[in-house]
Amino acid sequence: MGGTVEAGDEFGYSIAALGGNDEYGVKFAFGAPGENNDAGVVNWTVGLSGGTQKRQGSDGVPGQFRAGDRFGEAIGFFGYLFGEGDEDWFLWVGAPGDMINGHPSAGSVTAVSRYATSRVYTQNTAGIPGTAETGDRFGASLAQSELPPLPDPRMVAIGAPGEDIGSVKDAGSVTLLKRSGTRFLPAISLSQATGGIAGTVEAGDQFGHALAYRDDRTLAIGIPREDLGSVVDAGSVQIVRVGKSNLSFPYPSITEDSRGTPGVVQARSRFGSSVAALPSSDAVYRDPPPTYGEAVFAISSPFQNGGSVYVLSNDPNKTRSWQPEAGATGVRFGQSVS
């Protein structure tokens, strides 16, 4: 793995994999954001051999290896096509504790490439909305629209659950980058102040705590600290469609009072703590999306009873849920889903 077993490293806090072929083996990455007083590293292997350790400020990775950055808290392998069908990939690494221009925990995302120059993105990067501010935690979550064959342009979603909206603390935001090859097009910023998104901007909601794409354009945004009326930290999930030049909202806000969920809206359930997606194997690229072939979002509610995972299908007859054994309590089933 390229490192040493040490107390507090949190090895495996985040995990990513990228499929291989006859020429290139499967690649694995394991985040250890607690390494060296929360400076953080990512351990990277091809197959189960040839391990190396990536950290800020060395081996071609920009930035500084600094306590508290939490480099590796969120990671993902994202590919793209270039030239005559050749493929490259980036390992995107979130460091939500990164200090930017003297602002602690403003956060950053580093794109470590096989061929291209590695780059760091922050809310002070030209073309990215917002400003790097203390506690934004930009890079705490990552997702990319992805279906084979690789589409171009594609969307990269970056969560900043600690973003202040105006004077409202930790309301949260999501930045959407449109990428074409190695170029990024003008970005979009989303929050609960965005027209069409349910709810209102409230302190501590953490909009963007979790992110997942179900196809090339449909994004689920976890808001686990959302208060629903007087119900504290009940949580919700907003689903949006991101077209070439517009946003649409094909689903209402999803809560535990939505049809088919195993629980009910309840204080401190934190519905939407983790979200994941599985695309349809029959999917094709068209807008609106195809009506055949099942695609799902998995939405967790780890703190209600023993926890649960709600499976939201594009086929309304197949929406379902998973739960632990009856009577189980405190197990936090669904703490993470992928």
N, C-alpha and C positions, 0 to 999 in steps of 0.2 A: 504493500500500500504506500510505501514511501514515507512513513512517519513512525512515531513511537506511541505506544499506549500510555496515556497520562490521565490523571484525575481531571475531570471537568471538561475534557475536549469536546464532548457531545458528538462523537463520530457517528454518522448516520442520521443526524438531525434532518438532513435533506438528502434525497437520492435521485439520480437521473441515469438514463440509459439511452443509447442510440444504436439501432440495429446495424449489423455489418454485412459483409458479403465475402466472396472468395478472396478479394484483395485486401479488405480491411476488416479486422475483427470487431465484435461488439465492444462498444466503449461504455464504461461505467464511471460515474462520478459520485463521491460521497462527501457531503459537507460536514465539516467539524468546526462550527462557528465559535465554540468555546476554547479553541486552541490558544495558548499563550495569553491568558487573561482576556479572552473574548476578542482577540485580534482576528482569529479565524483563518482556516485553510480549506482547500478542497483537495481530496485525494482522487487521483485520476488513473484509470487502468484501461488497457486494451485486452479484452478477455480477462483472465484472472492472473495475468503476469505483466511485467513491465510497468509496475506502479510508479507514479511520481506525485509530488505534492506541489500544488500551486498556491502561492501566497502573493499578496500585494508587495510590489517593490522588488521582485526578483523573477528570473527566468522569463523575461519578456512581459510580465504582468505589471501594468502601471500602478501608481499609487504608493502608499506607505504601509508597512506592516506595523499596525498601531493598536494598542489595547483598546477594546470596546467597539471596534468596527463591525464585528460579527460577519466578516466575509465568509460566505458559504451558507448563510441562513436560508436562502432560496437559490436553487440552481435549476438549469434546464439545458439540454442539448437541442439546438435548433439548426436545421439544415437549410440550404438554399441551392439553387441551380445557377450555373454560370457557363459561358462559352457554349460549346456543343454538347450540352447535356451533362457536363461534369458537375460534380457535387462537392460542396465544401460545407463546413459546419462551424458553428460557434458554441462554446460553452458559456452561457450567460450566468453570472454570479452576482447575487444581491448582497450588499453590505449595508444593511439599514442603519447600523450604528456609526457609519463613516462620518468623520468631521469634515465639513466642507466650508472653506473660508472662515474658520473659527466657530462654526455652528455645529455643536455636538449632535449626533444622531440625525443629521440632515439626510444622509443616505446616498448611496451610489449603486450603479450597476456596471459591471465590467464584462465586456464581450471578448472572450479569449478565443482566438481563431486558429485553425490549423495552418492557413496560408496567409490571410490578411493580417494587418497590424492590429493588435489588441487595442481596444478603446474603452474609456470610462465615460459613462453618461451620468449626469446629475441634473437637478432642476436649474442649474446655472449654465448648462450646455445650450449653445445656440440652437433654436428651433424647438426646444422642449419647454412646454408651458410652466409657469410658476417660478418660484425663487427658492433656492435651498435655504431652509430655515431650521432652527433647532427643533428636534423632535419629530420632523416629518416622516422619517423612516422610509424614505424612497428606496424601493428595492426589497421590501419585506415580502413581496409576492411577485411571481412572474408567470406568464402564460404566453403561448404563441399559437396562432391559428395554424392548423396542420392537418392535412389529409394527403395521402399519396395519390397521384404524383404531386410533387411539391408545387404549390401555386406561387405566382409572383405577380403583383406584390403580395406580401403577407403582413399580418398584424402582430406586433409584440405589445402585450399589456403589462404594465408595471404598477404595482400597488404602492401607495404611500398612506397607510392607514392612520398615521399621526399628523397628517396635513391639517393645518388650521384653515378654515374657510372664513375669510374676514376675521372677526374676533372670536369665532367659535372654535374652541380647542379640540384637536384630535377628531374632527369630523371625518376626515379621510378623503382621498381622491385616487383616481386611476388615470394614468397617462397611456394613450394608445399611439404607438409608433407604426407608421406604414413603411415597410422595408421593401425595396426593390433591389435584389442582389445585395451589394454592400452599401447601397445608398439608403438614406432615410428621407422620407417625404414629410411634409408638414404634419405635426402631431396634433392629437385631440386630447383635451382634458375633460374628465367626467367627475362629477360629484353629485350629491343630492340637491345641489343648486341648479343642475342642468335640466332644462325643460324636458318633460316626459318621464324623468326618473322619479319613482315613488318616494314619498316621505319628505321630510324637511331636514335641513342642516341642523344637527344637534351635537352638543359636546360629547365626545367619547364614543360615537357610533362606530368608528373604524371602518368606514366604507373602503373596500379594496383589500381587506385583510386576507381574502382568499380569491383566486381567479382560476377560471378554466374555460377553454374553447371547446365547443362540441363539433364544430365544423370550421370552414374557412372564415366565417363571419359572426357566429353566434357565441356570445360571451356571457358567462355567469359571474356575478360579482357578489362575494360574501360580505355581509354587514352584521357580524355576530353580536355587536353591542347595541344594535338598534332597539330603542324603546318603542313598544307598540301601545299607544295610549299611556296608561299608567303602569304597564307591565315592563319592568326594567330588564334590559339585556335579553329580551326574547329572541331577537335576531331575525334577519330576513335575507333574501337573495333577490337581486335585480338581474334580469336577463335582457340583454340588448342585442340588436343586429347592427353591425357596422358595415355599411356599404362603401362604395368608392368615394362618395362625397356626402353621405348623410347617415343619421342614426334613426333606427326605428325600434319600437318596443312591442314585439309580438306577444309577450306574456305580461300579465300583471305581476306586481311584486309577489314573490313566493314566501309564505310564512307557514307556520305549523297549523294554521287554520285552513290552508289550501287543501283541495280535495286529494285524498289518498295518503296524506301524511299520517304516520302512526301515532303522533302525539297531538297536543293542543298548544296554543300560545300560552307560555308559562314563563314566569320570571326566571332569568338566569339560565335558560336553556342554551343560549348562544347558537341558535340555528344558523347555519352558514359558516361555522368555524372552519370547515374544510369543504372544498368543492372539487369535483373531478368530472371528467367527461370521457365518453367513448363514442367515436363517430360511427356512422353506418358504413358497413362494408360495401354497400351499393351506392354510396353517395357520389354525386357528380357535382361539378361546379356550376351552379346556376343560382339566380336570385329572382324570385324566392326559392328556398331550398326544396329538394325533391320530397315527395310525399311517401315514397317507398323506402324500406329498409330502416330498421330501428336505430336511433341514436339516443343517447341518454346523458343526463347530468346526474351525478350522485352528490347529495347534499347532506352533510352530517349535522346532528344535534346531540353532541356527546354528553351533555349535562342534564338531560331530562331522564329520570329513572336510570336505567343502565346504559342509555344512549341509543341512537338509531341512525340509519342512513336512508334517506328518501331518494328513490330512483325516479326521476322525472323523465318520462319517455316522450319522444315526438309522436308516438302512437298513444292516444288517450286511453286505449283499452289495456295498455301494458304498464301503466304507472303503478309502482309497488314500493315496498320498503323492506329493509333488513333490520333485525333486532337481535340482541343476545338472548340467551335462554330466559324463559319466563322467570321473573322474580329476581333476576340479577340486578344489583344496584352498585353504583360507584365504579363500574368497570370502564366508563367513558368510551363505549363502543362508537367508532367513527371519529375518534380524535384526529385521525388523518386518513384520507382516502386518495387513491391515485388510479 
